[in-house]
């Protein structure tokens, strides 16, 4: 069985598409204008298409197919997965090395497909990274695959997202009814193939984790380094105006150490961080940091190298136990042991965040001869840096942040005390230096995967590709596995054509600090065309609208809401498509008129239809337009935070907001953007929440209800395991947090820029027990 992974990019008959960057890390597909050149970051293939052709990408490689068989036993099969355009096929062997082999499963990807990263899981004595697939309209249609590394999992997520974008683009361009009908039957990864197939020839050759050759246990799943879909990555910029004021105080072995001047003013602890550039991808560095294997950690970690995994809560959260000998720091201290939890997740822009908290675990009491100590709370942030050229090696920015004692830090910084070099905080800060040198000294670990990249094939429309496109309507990613016909279909690979060279497309970012600072002073105001200026505005009297959460009296008020301006958020400016510059937001287009804070047994949607809801009141029915955002918060019990935004004029039908209100769910999912900001609160929560914009429709399940004069968006935060983990951390500190949220409709075309703030809300120190029970 081959160990290589394959990235094929095929051009076939149809309409071409173009790619533009998104700060969320995805590649956005826009209608073409004449001839176009499509270039993917990190790749070596250039696709040139005309108006008579369209881009058709192929992604393929080895994955682990997880599931439960008909007698209730878990299985883990090593399978070759192939995505051609919007079609998916699964093989027992590599079809490129075994021409004529038939797929055992076949189907198509629909626009309702959701891909969720479940994190790390132990399967048959090996750790894998699991991806879950489900239909957001019918979660009974689901399935799981797994990859050997986090980087492979990321690439498969991007590949499936790319295929889904192609489907969305075809639908937006008015795809034929036949193609729309073919999306009703999706391929089901959890379904069973017929028994005759299950006991077919070659069953003994199935490879499972822990039951095959050692070389296959950690084999890369498939998509090579050049298959990355993110065309641009701006890893060091957020979408919130930072309150931190970092100052570099020391440089050690090429790693800068900063202190947060702003945090030193509160008289408590001080935030410090070590920042370094590592000559490897973020995926590789994440694997190294998370790996508890002591022999590799001995080479770079002077403090937490002796680690033992004692509990795995879920795919994104575990607990580790460790020991260290302080004699390496000072001669008279006794041996120490410690326990801390690790929570990690990957943002939409590809940045990894690891949170490390000291904790207590019932199975690990202090060890005899050791003194229990607490490791400083710390975070790792690992983000890719843009490549200067396609031949450049990958680099990432590694930042480790921790909170330490204020007095001890000042003594060391002012050189009154040299003993800080012999402390635990300094050993933690030195981990970045050790990591940088370890990666540089071990070039073998810097390769993202030991794979073979197969160059692009260009096919004309008379070849097998058109036959595949013109075949009977394919079943869609969920149900085809249970269908016998999916296993008997012919393999439709096309291996003919010419290799086309590719170059990397780079942004122009040579902008001076002076220009950048001037840009920060600019603000973006709502376009006057969003609302109908021909109709006089009405007076929005907030006293007529009452929610269960009261409005704030002043900044020090608790358990209340207010609506700040948008100056604390960074959004796309007028020239974003050319220079990626962002500007400060202005006044929100819609006015926040009320907030409801409900407590429910089960998550509730369509709250606007409740007879006692604000929308159904006499005053609510008189408003030109109301946007209702229902944030469904998973907890025990569950909560619903309902925000009501109103306009003083009718919305223009041809405006971006008008298209969003009356558009398809597919369009709304691709444009509905939320920017979070923790204004006040524990710094670890700030790191967990982040400051980057998030396309909610791609991160969690969103449902839409358009009736009368309102649009309701139900955001199911519990539909994502990562979002559940972050929100559980937030709820633990919610009484001390001041949280700002900004709603934006993402602008992707020049006519839709600059962006504007649709609405904002500030939630100040919310009390969970103040939630009102909603009568369902």
Secondary structure, DSSP 8 states (H G I E B T S, - for coil): -----EEEEEEEES--EEEE--TTS--EEEE--SSEEEE-TT--BEEEE-TTEEEEEEEEEEEEEEEE-TTS-EEEEEEEEEEETTEEEEESS-TTTSTT---SEEEE--TTEEEEEEEEEEETTEEEEEEEEEETTEEEEEEEEEESSHHHHHHHHHHHHHHHHHHHHHHHTT--HHHHHGGGS---TTS---HHHHT-TTGGG---TTSS-HHHHT---S--GGG---S---TT--SB-----EEEEEEETTEEEEEETTGGGGSS-EEEEEEEEESS-HHHHHHHHH---HHHHTTT-SSS-EEEEEEEEETTEEEEEEEE-GGGT-SS---EEEEEEEEEEE-TTS-EEEEEEE---TT----TT-EE-----EEEEEEEE--SSTTS--EEEEEEEEEE-HHHHHHHHTTS-GGGGGSHHHHHHTHHHHHHHHHHH-GGGGSS--------EE--TTSHHHHHHTSS---BTTSGGG-HHHHHS-------S---B-----------HHHHHHHHH-EE---TTSB-TTS------GGG---SB-B-SSTT--SEEE---GGGBEEE-TTHHHH--EEEE-S-SSEEEEEEEEEESS----GGGSTTSGGGSHHHHTSSEEEEEEEEE-SSSEEEEEEEEEESS-B-TTSHHHHHHHS-HHHHHHHEEEEEEEEES-HHHHHHH-SSEEEHHHHSEEEEEEETTEEEEEEEGGG-HHHHHHHHHHHHHGGG-EEEEEEEE---SGGG-S--EEEEEEEES--GGG-EE---
